[in-house]
Amino acid sequence: MASPRIARVFGAVNIGSFRISAIVAGQTDSGEMIVLGSGHRGAEGIKRGYVTDMAAATYAVRDAIEKAEKMANTSVSSVWIGSSGAGLASQIAQVEVEIGGRRIEQDDIDHLLVAGRDVIQPDGRMVLHAQPAHYTLDGAHGVPNPRGLHAERLGVDIHVMLADGAPVRNITEAVQNAHLEVEAVVGSPIAAGHSCLTPEERELGVALVEFGAEVTNVAVYAAGMLVGLTSIAMGSGDVTDAIASGFGIRRFQAERLKCVHGSAIASPADHREMIPVNGPGEDSGTPLARHADDKNRVPRAELVSVITTQLGRLMEEISKALKSMGFTGARGQQIVLTGGGAELAGLADYAQAALGKPVRIGKPPVLKGLPDAHATPGFTTLTGLVLYAAADPVDIRKVGPSYQPTIRYAGLGLVGRVYRALREYF
């Protein structure tokens, strides 16, 4: 059987503080997304989502995309970038125009979106994307496409993702220095939401918690759109640092202990279990860890205690963020945890007890060609980037140049309008 024909190819790079990952995906004529290649490497030159060393960050981006291109046996010239830092913020802008009871045409929708540009208030920050979330007809919400319907008034709720300008320019330059064009910088809560949240969850109300290495983003979705976002300068890397400090060991040893033996849930058997600090083949002559026996083994109970203490601090901050965004009551029920930190054993049960709400772990959807190693919470944002790109999102800042604020023309004014149109198109 012949392989499906690839109609479009997308490239994406997710710039995290722990790893930089890349993906090359193709979309078939039928709309199916196929992963052609993916790769990752440890992050360099990145601290809490900000570029701190341009040369190192550029090298890491180039290395990650080359791994994905080699697996895909094809190259990409442009990519979509995922960013979890850069001071992300979210706001909802609303605008409404009079229709007069007639049928809504595409020109009316375009005029509405152009009018929406004037209500965005970035307050000196950079607008990453400004997208129509849903339309309203005479105040009635939840209209996906108003074209062909009648109304007195047509409105739209616009989701705006903001970020600090300088950090975004640094991220963009790091990718451009790797000989790649940048299609857009996408806030990671948007990409991750495309990847691991169902349309029904986004409609009913859900909190998406991205547990990254150095940044945790708490995003609230309702009525199908992102309505609130809070960034917390804590992540799974802080858990690693707490382990390294608590046992007096190296960070790479602490990371291995956390990933291989760590858990967010204590067990009665933990006190009897001794776990090795040194990995296979490591020099056994290294200094003993604090509280270790003569074989450099530590009680698993102490490791779990360090982990849960650090997680307790993070859960307090997440709870505060959810309350500040009004994620309470009947609509504030479901929480989805994703990101590399969400791979910690027992985290969903721990978070559910700490936050008092149902919690599940969010993973990428099943995509043809996606390696098992990348079908994990740590790659949710990466896969979401190509899904977001394939959805061809509308940005009100890119609505055609012919759609300007409506002016009624008559007499010589009509002649002037025709003249301007001829100049614009010819």
N, C-alpha and C positions, 0 to 999 in steps of 0.2 A: 504493500500500500504506500502510495506516494506521501511524502511529508507535506503538511499544510504549508501553503505559501505565506511567507511573512510580508505583510503589507507595509508595516511601519516598525522602526527600531527606536527604542528609547534607552538612554543611558542615565544613570543616577549615581550620586555620591552622597553618602551620609557622613557628615563630619561630627564625630563624637569625641569625647575626652579620653575614652579608653581605646576605641578602635575607629579606624576609618574604613568604611566598607563601600563597595561599588557593585553595580549590577548592570548587565546589558540584557534587555528583554525585547521580544518581538511580539507584535500583535498581528494575528492572522486576519484574512478577509472576513472570517465569521466573528471576529471580535475576541477570540480567545487569546489570553496572554501566556506566552511561553518564555521561560527564563533561558536565555542562551548561554549566559555565563555570569559568575559572581565571584568576588574575591574580597579579602580584607587583610588588614595588617594593623599592628599596634599604632595608636595615634602618637604623633610627634608634633611638637610646636603648638599644641592645643591645651588650654587650661580652662576648665569650666565653660566650654563652648566658645572661647575666645582664642584667636590666633595670637600666640606669644612669640613664635619664631617662624617667619615667613618662609625661609628656605627649607626648614624641616617639614613644615606643613605641606608645602608644594611637593616635596619628595614623597611624602606618605600618600598624597592623593594620586600622584603619577603611578606609584607602585601598585596601589589598590586597583586602579582602573586598568592597568596593563594585565593584571592577573585575570580580571573579568573578561577583557578582550581576548586574551589567549585562550581561555576556556570556550568563549563564544566563537572563536575563529573569525572574528570580524572586529572592526574598530568603530568608534563613535567620535564625532567631532564636537558634540555639545552634550551637556548633562544638566539634569535638575539637581539642585543641591538641597540637602536637608540640614537644618540648623536647629539645635535645641537651646543655644545660648543667645548671646547678642541682645539680652534684655527684652525678650518677646513679650508682647502685650496684645490683648484682643479687645475689640469694641464693636458694637452694633450701631450702624447709622440707618436712619429711616427717612424716606422721602416719598411724597405723594403728589400726583398731578391730576387735574380735572380732565375727564374724558367726555362728559356730557351725555352719557347713556348710550353712546354708539358702540359699534363693534371695535374691539381692540385690534390694531394692526401692528406689524413688526416695527414700523416707524414710531409708534407710541411707546413701545417697550424700549427702543433705543434712546428716544428722547428722555424717558424716565431715568435710564441708567446714566446718561450724560448729566442730568440734573443731580444725580446722586454724588457726582464728584464734588459738588460745592458743599455738601453737608459733612464730608469727611474732615475731621479735625485732628491731624497728626501731632499737633503741638511740638513741632520741630523734629519729629522722629520720621524714620523712613517707613513708607507703606510697602510691605512685601506683596500683599495681594488684597484686592477689594472685590468681593464676589457677591452677586445677588444670591441670597440664601433661599428666600421664597417671596412670592408676591401676595398682595392683598387686594381684594375687590370690595370697595365700599366698607372697608374695615374688617372684612372676613379674611382670616389668615389661612395659610397652608395651600396656596395655589401654586402648583409647580410651573405651569405655563399658561398665561392668561390670553394668549393669542386666540382670536376668534370668539371670545366671550364679550358680553356687554357689561358696562359698569358706568357709574357716575364718576367714581374716583379710582385711580389705579395707583397702588403703592408698592414699595419693595423694601425689604429688610436686607441691608448690605453688611456682610461680615468683613471686617477690616483687621488684618494682621499687621501689627506695628513692630518695629525693632529699632535699636540704636543704629544710626547710620554708619559710623566708623567701623564697628566690628563686622557689619555685613559687607562693607567694602573690602575689608581685610580677607574675609572668607572668599569673596568673589575673586579677588586678586590671586589668592593662593591657587585656586582652580584654574584661572586663566594662565598663570605662569606654568601650569602643567600642560599647556597647549590644548586647552579645552574651552569652548565657548559655553557661556552660562545661559541656559534657558530661563531659569528663575531660581530664586532662593525661597524655599518653602519652609514655613514653621513646622517643626517636627510633630506637634499635636495634630495638625491637619493631615499630614501624611500617615501617621500612625492610626488616626481615626478611620481613614479610608481602608486601611489594611485589616484591622482587627475588630471594628465595631460594625454591627449589622444596621441597616437602615431603620429597623424597628427600634433598636436601642437608642439611636440618635434622636428618634422622634419622641419616644417616651421619656427620655432623660437618663443620662448616664455620666459618670465621672471617669475620665481616662487618666490614669496615673502612669507617667513614663518614668520609671526608676532607672535613670542613667548612672554613669560612673561618677559624675561630679555635679550633675544638675537633675533635679526631679521636677518635671512639669505636671501640674494638676490642671486638667482641662475639663470643663463641664459642657456637655451637649444637651440641648433641649430643642424641641420643635424642629428637629432636623439640622440644626446648625450649632456651631461652637459659640457659646454665649458668655464664657468666662475663662480666664486663664491666669494662673499664679505660678511663678517659678520659685523653686526653693533651692538654695545653694548648698545642697547636700545630695549625696548619692551613695552607690554601692562602694565607691572608692573610699569613702569615709569609714565604712565597715572594715575594709581591708586595712586601713591605717590604724584603726582601733585594735585590730588583732595583732598587727606588727608591733604596736606600742605596748600592748598588754603582755605579750610574750617575749618582747625584746628580740624579734627576728626580722629578717629582710622582708621587703614588701612582696617579692615574688613568692616567698614561702608562705606569707600570710594569705595571698591570693589563692594559692593552691589549697591550703587548709580550708578556706571558705568554700571553694568550689567543690572539692572532693569530699570533705567530711562535715562541712557546715550545715546547719539547719536552723530554721526559725522556731522550731518546736522542740522542747526538751523531752527527753525520755528517761525513765528510771534507770535504764541500762547505761546511760551516758557516764555515770560515775565509775563504772567498772571498765569502760573502754578507754584504752590508751592509743592515741593516734600519732604516727610519726611526723616529725617536723621536716626531716630531710626526705627528698624524693629519691626515686631509684637512681643510683649512680652518683648521687651527690656526696661530697666529701664528708665522711662521718666525723672528721676531726674539727668541724666547725664548733664554735661555742654553743653550749647547751642553752636551750630556751628557758625562760623563767618558768618555774614550776614543773620542769621536765624531769624525767627519770634518767638513769645513766645511759639509756639508749636514745636519748633525745626525743622522748615521747611525752605528750601532754594529755591530761584528761579531756575527753570530748565534752564533758559537762562544762568545763571552763571556757572552751571555745564557743559553745552555744550561749553561755552567759554573756560573753563579750558581744556576740552578734545581736542578741535580743536587746541588750542595753542600748546599743546604737540604733537599732530599729525602733525602739520605743521613742527616742527623740524625734526620729523622722516621722513616725505616725502622729505625734503631737502636732507637728507642723502641717502635715496633710490634713488633719482634722480641722485645724484653724483655717486653712485655705478653703476647705469645702464649706464651712460655716459662713465665711466672709462672702462667698459667691452664692449663698442661699441654697446650697444643695442639702436641703432638709425636707422633712415631711414625706408625703406620699410619692413625690417625684424624685426624691433623693434616695433611691434605693440601691441601684446597681453600681458597683465599682469594678472597673477593669484595670488590672495591673499589667504593664508591659515594660519593655526595655530590658537591657542586659541584667540588671539587678533582680528582675522578676524570675530569673532562673534559679534562685536560691530555694532549696528544698523547704517545703512547709510554709512558704511565705503567704500563700493565699489564706490558709487557716489562721495564721498569726494576724494578718491584716483584718480579717473578718472579725476576730475577737476584739482587736484594738479599736476599730472604727465603728463596730456595731452595725455593719451593713454587709449584704452578700458581696463576695469578691470572687472574681474568676481571673485566670491568667490569660492575657491576650496574646495570640500567636499569629503569624502571617497566614493568609488563606492558602489552601492547597493550590499551588501553581505547577504546571507541567515544567519539569526541568530544574526545579528548585532543589538544591542538595539538602539532604537531611540535616547537615550541620548548620544550614542557614534557615531551616524551618523552625526557628526558635524565637522567643520573645525579643532577643537582642537584635534581630533583623526585621522587626515589624516595621519600623520607619523606612528602612531601605526598600522593602517591597512596596510599601505604601506610596513611595515617590513615583514609581513607574505606573502604578494604578491611577494615581492622581493625574499624571501626565497624559495617560491614555484617555481619561475622562474629558480631556480638552476643556478645562474650566474657563468660564467667562470671567474676564477681569474688566470692570467698568472703565478702567483707564485706557483700554485698548479698543473701545467701541469706535467704529469707523469715523473718519474725520468729517464726513458730511453731516453728522448728527450734532448740530449746534443748537443752543436754546432757540425755541420756536419763536419766530417773529412773523406777524401778518404783513404780507406785501401787497401793494396795490399800485397801479399806475407805473411811474418811473421806477418805483422800488422793485417791481417785478422784473424790469429790464436789468437792474443792477444785480438781482439774484441770479438771473440766467448768465450774466457776464461772469460772475464769480464762479459759478458752476463750470463754465467752459474753461476757465483758467485752472481750476482744481483738477479736472479730469483730463485735460489736453495740454 
